[in-house]
Amino acid sequence: MREIQYPFSLFSVPHISFLAILIPLAIVLAVILSKKFGFTKKVVWACVILSLLCEIEKIFFFMQEIPGGYRLPAEHIPFNLCPIQGLLMLVLAFSQDIKKHKYLISFMYPTMVAGASFAMFVPAVIAQGYHGLTELATYRYFFYHAMLVFMGFYLYMSKPIEYSIKSVGIAITALTASAIIMIWVNAFFGWDPVVNFFFLVRPPADNIPFLNLNNGWGIYMLQIMCLGVILVSLCYIREIIKDLPALIKNAVSKFR
């Protein structure tokens, strides 16, 4: 089994440096490209290719020697939300009519921005001590998630669809359905105890103030669901403020 000798510490100077450089850079690049080109599949395709290259690097980094050959540990199968985004970008890249993918884009934008940012702030794999500053995988990890932050903001700013308060419901519903499916996926790969797709088995890192198992798994699931709803809502705060009054007014008029 491969031994990594240079663990990367959470919220150390290198970690904070990655955050301070990559997240603002992703946002600035999204602003520039969206204003200059609007929505174009060339940007999507570029991110698809980079996503594939990152996944290939991850496979080579984590591949383990076993008697008679090699295997990739189940925990590194791309079933977490961020690797799945690469597949969703591929769907957009091949799409003939982007506007038909309103549900998909409504889900991708907040989960890319909030999910990838969260992964950079609390990097689960790095917290387990697999990566170090001497490893290419560390830079791949942060680059990939910064690219997702960029793509999320780019999808929002270039407006391939019209976002509304309905997008909040679409994103939360899709995220909830995905989490339920991933509970079963985690159970299927239960032979590998470190599997933790969507962070549904245990928190992404130890000693997190909010996401912990101090009160049991049920409370932990409630906490992680509430966190997801809050983050998605924050991503759509502009649409909520704009559309909520009319939504409430229509709802009240129906009950009169």
VEXDREN-2710 file (C-alpha; in Angstrom, 1 decimal):
% VEXDREN-2710
k/r/px/py/pz
1/MET/0.0/0.0/0.0
2/ARG/1.3/3.4/-0.9
3/GLU/2.5/5.5/2.0
4/ILE/2.3/9.3/1.8
5/GLN/4.9/11.0/4.0
6/TYR/3.8/14.6/3.7
7/PRO/0.2/15.1/5.1
8/PHE/-1.5/18.3/4.1
9/SER/-3.0/20.0/7.2
10/LEU/-6.5/21.6/7.2
11/PHE/-6.4/25.4/7.4
12/SER/-2.7/25.5/7.3
13/VAL/-0.9/28.3/5.5
14/PRO/-0.7/26.2/2.2
15/HIS/-4.4/25.4/2.5
16/ILE/-5.5/29.0/3.1
17/SER/-3.2/30.0/0.2
18/PHE/-5.0/27.7/-2.2
19/LEU/-8.3/29.1/-1.1
20/ALA/-7.2/32.7/-1.3
21/ILE/-5.8/32.3/-4.8
22/LEU/-8.0/29.8/-6.6
23/ILE/-11.5/30.8/-5.5
24/PRO/-11.2/34.5/-6.5
25/LEU/-9.4/33.5/-9.7
26/ALA/-12.3/31.2/-10.6
27/ILE/-14.9/33.9/-10.0
28/VAL/-12.9/36.6/-11.9
29/LEU/-12.4/34.2/-14.9
30/ALA/-16.1/33.3/-14.9
31/VAL/-17.0/37.0/-15.0
32/ILE/-14.6/37.8/-17.8
33/LEU/-15.6/34.9/-20.0
34/SER/-19.3/35.3/-19.5
35/LYS/-19.2/39.0/-20.4
36/LYS/-16.9/38.4/-23.4
37/PHE/-18.5/35.3/-24.9
38/GLY/-21.8/34.7/-23.1
39/PHE/-22.6/31.0/-22.9
40/THR/-20.5/28.9/-25.3
41/LYS/-19.9/25.1/-25.4
42/LYS/-16.2/25.7/-26.0
43/VAL/-15.9/26.6/-22.3
44/VAL/-17.9/23.6/-21.3
45/TRP/-15.8/21.3/-23.5
46/ALA/-12.6/22.7/-22.1
47/CYS/-13.8/21.9/-18.6
48/VAL/-14.9/18.4/-19.6
49/ILE/-11.4/17.7/-21.0
50/LEU/-9.8/19.0/-17.8
51/SER/-12.2/17.0/-15.7
52/LEU/-11.2/13.8/-17.6
53/LEU/-7.5/14.6/-17.2
54/CYS/-8.0/15.2/-13.4
55/GLU/-9.8/11.9/-13.1
56/ILE/-7.0/10.0/-14.9
57/GLU/-4.4/11.6/-12.6
58/LYS/-6.5/10.5/-9.6
59/ILE/-6.7/6.9/-10.8
60/PHE/-2.9/6.7/-11.3
61/PHE/-2.3/8.3/-7.9
62/PHE/-4.6/6.0/-5.9
63/MET/-4.1/2.8/-7.7
64/GLN/-2.9/0.1/-5.3
65/GLU/-1.0/-3.0/-5.8
66/ILE/-2.7/-6.2/-4.6
67/PRO/-1.7/-9.9/-5.0
68/GLY/-1.8/-10.6/-8.7
69/GLY/-2.4/-7.0/-10.0
70/TYR/-3.7/-3.6/-9.1
71/ARG/-7.0/-2.1/-8.0
72/LEU/-8.5/1.3/-7.4
73/PRO/-10.0/1.5/-3.9
74/ALA/-13.8/1.8/-3.9
75/GLU/-13.6/5.2/-2.1
76/HIS/-12.1/6.7/-5.2
77/ILE/-14.8/5.7/-7.7
78/PRO/-16.3/8.9/-9.0
79/PHE/-19.6/8.7/-7.2
80/ASN/-19.1/11.9/-5.1
81/LEU/-21.0/15.0/-6.2
82/CYS/-17.9/16.8/-7.5
83/PRO/-16.7/14.0/-9.8
84/ILE/-20.3/13.4/-11.0
85/GLN/-20.3/17.1/-12.2
86/GLY/-17.8/16.0/-14.9
87/LEU/-20.5/13.7/-16.4
88/LEU/-23.1/16.4/-16.1
89/MET/-20.8/18.8/-18.0
90/LEU/-20.5/16.1/-20.7
91/VAL/-24.2/16.0/-21.1
92/LEU/-24.3/19.8/-21.6
93/ALA/-21.4/19.6/-24.1
94/PHE/-23.3/17.1/-26.3
95/SER/-26.7/18.8/-25.9
96/GLN/-28.4/20.2/-29.0
97/ASP/-30.7/22.4/-27.0
98/ILE/-29.3/23.8/-23.8
99/LYS/-32.6/25.4/-22.8
100/LYS/-34.2/21.9/-22.5
101/HIS/-31.7/21.2/-19.7
102/LYS/-33.2/23.7/-17.3
103/TYR/-33.5/21.2/-14.5
104/LEU/-30.0/20.0/-15.0
105/ILE/-28.4/23.5/-15.1
106/SER/-30.6/24.6/-12.1
107/PHE/-29.0/21.7/-10.2
108/MET/-25.4/22.2/-11.5
109/TYR/-25.0/25.8/-10.7
110/PRO/-25.5/25.8/-6.9
111/THR/-24.0/22.4/-6.4
112/MET/-20.9/23.4/-8.3
113/VAL/-20.4/26.7/-6.5
114/ALA/-21.4/25.6/-3.0
115/GLY/-20.3/21.9/-3.2
116/ALA/-16.9/22.5/-4.7
117/SER/-16.2/25.5/-2.4
118/PHE/-17.1/23.3/0.6
119/ALA/-14.8/20.6/-0.7
120/MET/-12.0/23.1/-0.9
121/PHE/-12.6/24.4/2.6
122/VAL/-13.0/20.9/4.2
123/PRO/-11.1/18.6/1.8
124/ALA/-12.1/15.1/2.9
125/VAL/-9.3/13.2/1.2
126/ILE/-6.6/15.6/2.3
127/ALA/-7.9/15.5/5.8
128/GLN/-7.2/11.8/5.8
129/GLY/-3.6/12.6/5.1
130/TYR/-3.3/11.2/1.6
131/HIS/-1.9/14.3/0.0
132/GLY/1.1/16.5/0.6
133/LEU/2.7/19.5/-1.1
134/THR/5.1/17.3/-2.9
135/GLU/2.3/15.4/-4.5
136/LEU/0.7/16.4/-7.8
137/ALA/-2.6/15.0/-6.5
138/THR/-2.8/17.9/-4.0
139/TYR/-2.7/20.5/-6.8
140/ARG/-5.1/18.4/-9.0
141/TYR/-7.6/18.3/-6.1
142/PHE/-7.7/22.1/-5.6
143/PHE/-7.5/22.8/-9.3
144/TYR/-10.4/20.5/-10.1
145/HIS/-12.7/21.9/-7.5
146/ALA/-11.7/25.5/-8.4
147/MET/-12.6/24.6/-12.0
148/LEU/-16.1/23.5/-10.8
149/VAL/-16.5/26.8/-8.9
150/PHE/-15.6/28.6/-12.1
151/MET/-18.1/26.5/-14.2
152/GLY/-20.9/27.1/-11.6
153/PHE/-20.4/30.9/-11.7
154/TYR/-20.0/30.8/-15.5
155/LEU/-23.3/28.9/-15.9
156/TYR/-25.0/31.5/-13.7
157/MET/-23.5/34.6/-15.2
158/SER/-23.7/33.5/-18.9
159/LYS/-27.4/32.6/-18.3
160/PRO/-28.0/29.7/-20.7
161/ILE/-31.4/29.4/-19.0
162/GLU/-33.7/31.8/-17.1
163/TYR/-33.1/31.2/-13.4
164/SER/-36.1/31.7/-11.0
165/ILE/-37.2/30.7/-7.5
166/LYS/-38.4/27.4/-9.1
167/SER/-34.7/26.6/-9.7
168/VAL/-34.3/26.4/-5.9
169/GLY/-36.9/23.7/-5.6
170/ILE/-35.4/21.9/-8.6
171/ALA/-31.9/21.9/-7.1
172/ILE/-33.0/20.8/-3.6
173/THR/-35.3/18.1/-4.9
174/ALA/-32.5/16.7/-7.2
175/LEU/-30.0/16.9/-4.4
176/THR/-32.3/15.1/-2.0
177/ALA/-33.0/12.3/-4.5
178/SER/-29.3/12.0/-5.2
179/ALA/-28.5/11.6/-1.5
180/ILE/-31.1/8.9/-1.1
181/ILE/-29.6/7.0/-4.0
182/MET/-26.1/7.4/-2.6
183/ILE/-27.2/5.9/0.7
184/TRP/-27.8/2.7/-1.2
185/VAL/-24.6/3.1/-3.2
186/ASN/-22.6/3.4/0.1
187/ALA/-24.4/0.3/1.3
188/PHE/-23.4/-1.6/-1.8
189/PHE/-19.7/-0.7/-1.4
190/GLY/-20.0/-1.4/2.4
191/TRP/-17.2/-4.0/2.1
192/ASP/-14.8/-1.0/1.9
193/PRO/-15.2/0.9/5.2
194/VAL/-13.7/4.1/4.0
195/VAL/-16.3/4.6/1.3
196/ASN/-18.2/7.8/2.1
197/PHE/-19.9/9.1/-1.1
198/PHE/-21.8/12.4/-0.5
199/PHE/-20.4/12.3/3.1
200/LEU/-23.5/10.3/4.0
201/VAL/-21.6/7.7/6.1
202/ARG/-19.7/10.1/8.3
203/PRO/-18.5/13.7/8.3
204/PRO/-15.8/14.7/5.7
205/ALA/-13.3/15.5/8.4
206/ASP/-13.0/15.1/12.2
207/ASN/-13.9/17.7/14.8
208/ILE/-16.1/19.8/12.6
209/PRO/-18.4/21.9/14.9
210/PHE/-21.6/21.4/12.9
211/LEU/-21.2/18.2/10.9
212/ASN/-20.5/15.5/13.4
213/LEU/-21.9/12.3/14.8
214/ASN/-22.1/13.4/18.4
215/ASN/-25.9/13.0/18.3
216/GLY/-26.2/10.0/16.1
217/TRP/-26.5/9.4/12.3
218/GLY/-30.1/10.7/12.1
219/ILE/-29.2/14.1/13.5
220/TYR/-26.1/14.2/11.3
221/MET/-28.3/13.5/8.2
222/LEU/-30.7/16.3/9.2
223/GLN/-27.7/18.6/9.7
224/ILE/-26.2/17.8/6.3
225/MET/-29.6/18.2/4.6
226/CYS/-30.1/21.6/6.3
227/LEU/-26.7/22.7/5.2
228/GLY/-27.5/21.7/1.6
229/VAL/-30.7/23.7/1.6
230/ILE/-29.0/26.7/3.1
231/LEU/-26.2/26.7/0.6
232/VAL/-28.5/26.2/-2.4
233/SER/-30.7/29.0/-1.1
234/LEU/-27.8/31.3/-0.7
235/CYS/-26.7/30.6/-4.3
236/TYR/-30.3/31.6/-5.4
237/ILE/-30.8/34.5/-2.9
238/ARG/-31.2/37.0/-5.7
239/GLU/-34.0/34.9/-7.3
240/ILE/-35.7/34.3/-3.9
241/ILE/-35.8/38.0/-3.1
242/LYS/-37.1/38.8/-6.6
243/ASP/-39.8/36.0/-6.9
244/LEU/-40.9/35.2/-3.4
245/PRO/-43.3/38.2/-2.9
246/ALA/-45.2/37.2/-6.1
247/LEU/-45.2/33.5/-5.1
248/ILE/-46.6/34.3/-1.7
249/LYS/-49.2/36.6/-3.2
250/ASN/-50.4/33.9/-5.6
251/ALA/-50.5/31.3/-2.8
252/VAL/-52.6/33.6/-0.6
253/SER/-55.0/34.5/-3.5
254/LYS/-55.7/30.8/-4.0
255/PHE/-56.8/30.3/-0.4
256/ARG/-59.2/33.3/-0.4
END
